[in-house]
Every structure is written in C-alpha cells, then in structure tokens.
Amino acid sequence: MLPYIEQHALYDHCASFSEANTGFGTHALNTPHATAIPVYLCPSEANLFGPRGYGRGKIDGIGGPTWWGMSNYAANFFIFGNPKQGNLQGTTEFSQLSDGLSNTVMFAERYGNCTNSGPTFPVYTSLWCDASTYWRSVFCINNLQRKPTAPGYPPCAKFQVTPDWATACDASRAQSWHSGGMIVCLADGSVRFVDGSIADNVWAMVCDPRDAAVVGDW
C-alpha cells in the first residue's frame, strides 16, 4: 500500500532493507519499521510515548517493539485471515462477503499501546509493519496473542471506548479514543461512527462477513 499513500520512498527502502543489520537500539530508528506513517495514525491517538510503540519489557521471551511505528487501524481477521482453517493466510474476495459490503466491518481502531497491568510490561503495541504475534493490527481473533487457536468464526469481541491505556485496556479486542463510540471502515469503502452502546451480538454480526444474519439499523 505504501506507494499509494505517498510513501514510495519508504517502499523502495523496504525492498532493499536487511532486517538482520538493525537490532533494537536507537540506531534502528533509521529503519523502515521505525517510520511513523501519519495516515496510519488516528488524530485522536494520545501518542503518550510518541508515534512509535512503547512495548518495553518481555512477553514470553519476546522483546517489546519500542522503536517500531504504530498503527491505529486494525484489519478484521474474518476478512483478511483464514478462519475456516484457523490460520492467518487469508484468501477472501469481496464476492464471498455474503452479508453485503455495506454491512461488514473491514477495519476498526486500536490503541497504539494497550495494557491493564500498569505502564511497565507487558504493553501490547499495534504496529503497521509487523505481522508477529502480539503486535498485529488485527481484531476479531479475541486473544492477547492475536493468533487464531482453532478454525471457526467465534463472536468478535466488542470494542472498548476510551479505556485507560495502562490500567483498563483489553488488548484482545479493538479500542477507540473517540468518546461515545468507534470509527470503522466498511467493506464498501465507506466510513461510519458506531455507537459504543451497540449490542455485543450486533457488533459480532457486522464483523462476521458470512453469517447471513439480518442486522437492520445499526
């Protein structure tokens, strides 16, 4: 997508970049993954530590992505992944979204940094440039690892509205900085505001592209 959002120079850099030579120190700030891309950041994001992931500490031996560029826009696993087989390699086409493009949530929002254990660690960070577990900009997987554990379409966990990022943020679901609700992008390319009072089951229905559920006015 980079060439289409005025980031062609970064795209070219990625093509010739060797990750093996970077490490995670301050020198890594010159690498593609450390670049903060404005269009991937919500203007309401607090950016408490700047537009790069906080992510300090260790999670199951995985170092936090302190120098990596954040993203506030997450992809719906039910569309971009492969729930039928329980893996991340998606093959979904628009023609397969049987509920209709205007009734299917394709992108939602996430906090850049999210934890409920205080501003120490683990801090779960949402990144534009990394598909590793814990850091994926994805929702509807419903676990902290952001990795599907079984085939199927379990109800997508409803988003949180303005939780405290350090004490009440559930990294297994999406979050919104907007008071009262969440901004989403539908599969037809339109953008709408979803009220935070939306019922859990209705949110699950508009995130599931093939459940054939009649949503009505949401």
N, C-alpha and C positions, 0 to 999 in steps of 0.2 A: 504493500500500500504506500510505502514511503514516496515513490516518485509522483504519486497523485495528490500528495498533501504538501507540496513544496519542500520535500526533503530528499531531493535526488542526490545531493552531495553525500548525505548520510548513507543512502542506499549504495552508492558506489564504494564508500568506505567499508561498509559491511561485506561487500563482495570480495575485498582484498584483505580482510582483517583476520588475524590469527589470535584466537582466544587464549592460546597456551602461553602467550607472552605478557599477560596483563596482571594476573594476581588480583588481590582485592584492596591494595593500598591506595593512597591518594593519587599515585601515578595512573591508576585505572580511570581517572576522570576524563582522560583524553580518548577513551574507547567508545565505540558506538553505543554499548549498553548503558553508559552513564549519561547519555544525552537526554535531557528533558524536552519532550516534544509538546509544545503548547496545545495543539489540537487534541491531544490525548488527556489533558488535564481539565477538570471541571473548574470554572471560575470561582465556585463556592468552596472548593477544597481548601482547607486551612493551611496546608503545606507547613506544618509545625516545624519540620526539620528541613525545609526546602523541598524542591521537586524531585529529590532522589530518595529512594527507600531508606527508612530508618533501619529496620531489620537487624539490629545488633544482637549478639548472642548466638546460641546454638539451639537447633531443634533436631533431636535425634542425630546429632553429629553434623548437621548441615549448617554451614555458616550463613549468617544473615546477609542480605544483599544491600549493604549500606550505601554503595556507590551507584546503584542501578536506577534508571529512570522509571518513575512511577506512571501508572495509568489509572484513571478513574472510570474507565468504561470497560465493562466486562461482557464476555460473549456467553450466550445461552448454550450450555453443554448439550441440550437436547437437539440443537440445530447443528452446532459446529463439531460435536463429538459423535460417537457411535454408541448410543445407549443400548441398542439391540445386542451388541456383543460385549458391552461393558468396557470399552476402551476409548481412547481419545482421538482415534483416527477417523474423522467424520467424512461421510460421502453424501450428505443430504443435499438435494436440489430443491429449488423453490416449488417445483411441481409436486413434491412429496409433502408439502405443508398443507395437509388436507383441511385444517381448520380455517384456512384463509390467511393471506399475508397481513391483512389489517387487524387480525385478531390474535397475532402471535408475536410475543416479545422476543426480539432478537438480541438487543443489547440493553443492559441495565447499568447502574452505577455501583462503584465500590469505593470505600475509603482507601487512600494510599497506604495508610498504616492502621492496623487494627489489632487490638488485644484486649483481654479482660483481666490481665494479671498485673497491671501497672506498667509504667513506661520503662521497663527493664527488658525482659525477654521471656518467652518468645513474642516477637512482634511480627505479625503476618503482613507482608507487603504485597501490593498488587503492582505488577510490572508489565510494561508494554512489550518487553524484549526477551522474555524468558518463559519457556513452557515447562520449567521444572516444577515438581510438586511443591506446595506451599505458596508459591509466588504467582501462580497463574491468574490472569484476569478472566475469571470464569465464574459462573454461578449455576445453580441447579445440580451441583454434584453433592451438596449437603454435608460435606465433612471438611475438617480443617486441612487435611492433606490435599484437597482439591484433586482427588484421584478416584475414579469410579471403582467401587469394590465388587459390583455384581451387575449383570445385564438387567435392563429394565428402565422404566420411567417412574421412579418414586416421586410423590408430590414435591414440587420445588419449594423449598423453604422460603417463606415470605421475607422480604427485605426489612431492615431496620431503618427507622427515621431518626436522624441526628443523635445516635448513641454517643456517649463519651468514648473517644477512640481508645483510651487507656484503661478504662475500668468496666465498660459495658458493651464492648464491640464483639459481636459474634462473627468470626472470620469464616464460618462455614456458609454464610449467606451474603447477599448484597446489602449495601448500606447507602443512605442518601444524606448529603449535607443540607438538603433543602427542607425547610420547615414545612411540615404537613404532608410530605409525600416524596415520590421518586420520579425523575425524568427517565423515560425509556424510549428506545427506538424500536419501532415495529418492523416486521419483515418487508413491508411495502415501502420502507424508507421514511415514513412519517415519524414525527416525534410528538409525544404527548406526556402530560403530567398524570401520574397515577396517585390517587389519594392514599394516604397512609392507612386509612380505615378500611381499605379493600379487604374482603374476607380471605382467609388463608386459602380456602378451596378455589376461589375465583382466580387468585394470583397463580395457583398451581395450574389451572386450566389454560390461562392465557400464555403460560410458559411452555406447555406441552403442545407441540405442533400437530399431533396426530391422534388426540384422544376423542375427537368428534363431539366434544361437549359443547352445548349451546350456552354461550356466555351472556348474551343480552347486553344491556347497558352497563359498562364498567368504566 
